Amino acid sequence: MGLLARAKGLIARPIRRKFKSAAPVYRGDRFLMGLLGKMLSRPGIAPLAYGEGEVFLIKGGLFMSGVSIDRSGYEGVGTVWKEDLGQRHYDPDARTSTAPLAPHALWLPHAFYMPLYVHTDSPFVLRREAGTLYLYLEEMRLFPVELEKRPAYYSKLTSTGIPMPLIGPHRLQRQVLVEYNAYCHFFAQKAACLFCGILAERALLPSRYGSYFAASPTEVAEVVEAAYGEGVCSEMQITGGVLPRRAEVPYILEVGRAIQQRMGVSVIPGSQAVLAPPSSLEELEALKAAGWQGVAFNLEVWDERLWPGIVPGKAALLPRERWLEMLEHAVRVFGKGEVASVLVAGLEPKSSFLAGVEWLARRGIYGVPIPWAPAPGSALEGHQTPTTAWHIDVTVKVLDIWEQYGLNPQRHSSGGLHYADLARMRDHIRQEQAQHPGQTEAGDLRYLLAMEGKLPEL
Ligand code: SF4
């Protein structure tokens, strides 16, 4: 078998297992696999062979097939390198074993950042040799990489004796994440969002405060202060499920006030509260007064016919019109670019998805494209997300819309995400074009991916 065909086969096999259907059946994914194979079949592979476009595609391969870690790749995890604590809300690794401690994230060439999904049968392998960590495609060494360093606050305890990372793990390059629980009342009501697997997540702590919360506001404030003080975090997010009698709203207010007081600030820099819209304008203003710099009210789906079917609990909580009104109120309260609403890419037609992004952007709100990865424990577990080609096309169109309305893609919670990567490549292309007018983009893989939203033809 030729090298190209073999590389395609190696990468396709675990993807097919993971998604329980034939991922590379689609044209776009076949191109991705083929491109990887073509790159790897070049004679004398050298780090220079991997430009930003190529590394972006390998990152895509890692996202789809995960990575296997040689014993040597675990050295120093939990001491030098940051361990994975499941700090992905709606964690695709939710049911995997925690022993031994797995690394959380990887730095690839050109400063690409990738949270790791460990799959023992992945063709991608991490192996450390003479102190240098390498990414392999089976026996073929691709390039040196490195794990993400462990923040110092991971070794600290709160004044109540709780390890700080259990209350506020670090993620997305620069964020401290406070997930106040791994529970949502909509599951008890049989009205959970169909894509949501929050109940399958490993809660880092049991409920220890009030009836529902892992940590007290004082404990959260101590962790946030330590993470910001160390300089590893410049943003924070609080999130969790919808609770009986909307108990999360007063809790988020309490947490904000505790951080304000502890850090001596009126606005918590880079903070975002993720919740269903509160019931009144007064509560919205109270969130602002409690120090939150921005909010996210995640619609998840734009199409008004699909919305009540895919997010039935949300639809029963507030009519869609009211949800949209609250988003518009939120921009007036928090300002342009400080309000977001995740739209899960792949749950609805491209046209309605982009119409939603446009409606939101026109009002200064981010409609954030998070690619749907069918989550363990969700009603849609085992389903198939659209092709890589579909996601890249949609993401580049979202970047076009954001540019049109002056929304910076390097936004809150974007660290290491695909849209931030593509936006960075767009910036680099434009800077180079400004420095070298007349330079052609022909053959520049970055241009094809980040400007045209296409995968390469082989
Ligand atoms: S509101 Fe929906 S997405 Fe959020 S935790 Fe509940 S079920 Fe999951």
Residues whose N, C-alpha, C, O or C-beta is under 5 A from the ligand:
A	BS01	SF4	C184 F186 A192 C193 C196 I198 G240 G241 V242
